[in-house]
Amino acid sequence: MNKPVPLDSLFKEKLFRIPDYQRGYAWQKDQLGDFWEDLLNLDEDRSHYTGVLTLKNIPSKNIKSDSNEYWLVEDHSYNLYYIVDGQQRITTFVIFVQCVIDFLKKLSENVGKSDEEIYLTESLNLEAIAKKYLYEIRPTGIKFRTYKFGYAVDNPSYQFLRYRIFNEQNPGAIQETFYTLNLKNAKTYFIEQLEALYKDEGLAAIQSLYKKLTKNFLFNEYVIETEIDEFIAFETMNNRGKQLSKLELLKNRLIYLATLYPENELDDASRAELRRDINDAWKEIYYQLGRNEKHPLNDDDFLRAHWTMYFKYSRKAADDYIKFLLGEQFSSKKIYKKIEVPVIMDVPIEHKEDISAEDYDKDGSDADNNGEEYVMATSTLSPKEISDYVKNIRASALHWFNSHFPDLASELNSEEKEAIRKLNRVGMLYFRPLVMAVLKSNAKPADRVRLFNKIERFIFICFRLCQARSNYRDSEFYNTAREFDKGEINISQIIKKISDREAWVSR
């Protein structure tokens, strides 16, 4: 591994991007506080080892001529890299740099001045800082910013970082998620810390922080050479520090599996489409989970509930769902391991001399060559299975949100909202996957309300009045959620089942 380098060297002629399989910005107050304390308490004559930055180089031939990065790569010898590991620290670094710029611009003596006129030190102005660490501006033609660090274009954090963190103008509508909330909170945190530090110690303290961050925070830079390693490295390396959620791991796994199918099972166009579907699904999921900024929903709770509804339920261990998803269902072994499938394939009739009439059947076809059995090797996990799963989990995210926050659900009528509010008040227990499945279905609103009211009554009688054990009949109703989602049972049958169980416990 290379010798550790400071950030001012790391950013020379490099563009960093967060690829589509990565999670968003996950650092919160505890991690930001640790970062600030490390920076504040570091002596200027000492170095702070920050860790390994693992990168995947993107060949220049793969960068499209109409992309935002092309002019820097083509004309200015920049290299484009995906960040496989270390994005949380690099994101924090660029947010901090932007906060230093924003803070200095708000000082009374700098109001109304351009970035070129505002200096952090005697020789370093804000324009130079932004150019070194944040963005370059295309000098000819239509001028635009190309950011040194950013997200894949279809990531909701891409727009938020540009317009809410880097203060680019004319944003239009910006989708906010749990991860964009973390970006916003990080900026607020650092601005407040800088203001307090400046009040106590003056500009010299800000200058010292900037110097320590850019000169004394050291990274080991490691560049991955092979495509497969990129995905494996992401799963393993990111399981330290603030660990990946199971949902984040699953997204990476699905995109990885899409790269493994041979051309005869998944052509390039279909592979790209599947990857887009996965990205779009996870974009929607993270949007729904983070839609209520004050009460973001837990990634793993949603994934566990959807697993219960889509695949199966097991009470053996709390993490059975992820062992199944990553260890059994979506394992690379199910692609590498092939099954032999006999297929009848048409065989063209070869030109033959002197073929007698009896060699043909009455339809004029070659009786001995109308088909031949071939054995084809196909994956035990098909691309369609992945696609179906992705579409289902995407569709479920909205209804998972609605089951928690019915008052924010424009898709529900007032009776449905009231029924779900009552369920949440009494405690939905193990019925939430079933409620999600019912909301996702095309059932009539009146039938939904009947079922939700029946569930509320069941919970009240069984668990509040009769003091039944909290897991009474849980397996049965977890399985009912799956049966309903697959169309194997209807609402009237579920209501009858609940009535039967209610009668039994009331005896």
Buried (B, 14 or more C-beta within 10 A) or exposed (E): EEEBBBBBBBBEEBBBBBBBBBBBBBBBEEBBEEBBEBBEEBEEEEBBEBBBBBBBBBEBEEBEEEEBBBBBBEEEEBBBBBBBBBBBBBBBBBBBBBBBBBBBBEEEEBEEBEBEEBBBEEEBBBBBBBBBBBBBEBEEEEEEBBBBBBBBEEBBBBBBBBBBBBEBEEEEEEBBBBBBBBBBBBBEBBBEBBEEBBEEEEBEBBBBBBBBBBBBBBBBBBEBEEEEEBBBBBBEBBEEBEEBBBBBBBBBBBBBBBBBBEEEBBEEEBBEBBBEBBBBBBBBBBBBBBBBEEEBBEBBBBBBBBBBBBBBBBEEEEEBBBEBBBEEBBBBEBBEEBEEEEEEEEEEEEEEEEEEEEEBEEEEEBEEBEEEEEEEEBBEBBBEBBBEBBEBBBEBBBBBBBBBBBEEBEEBEEBBBBBBBBBBEBEBBBBBBBBBBBBBBEBEEEBBBBBBBBBBBBBBBBBEEEEBEEEBBBEEBBBBBBBBBEEEBEBEEBBEBBEEBBEEBEE
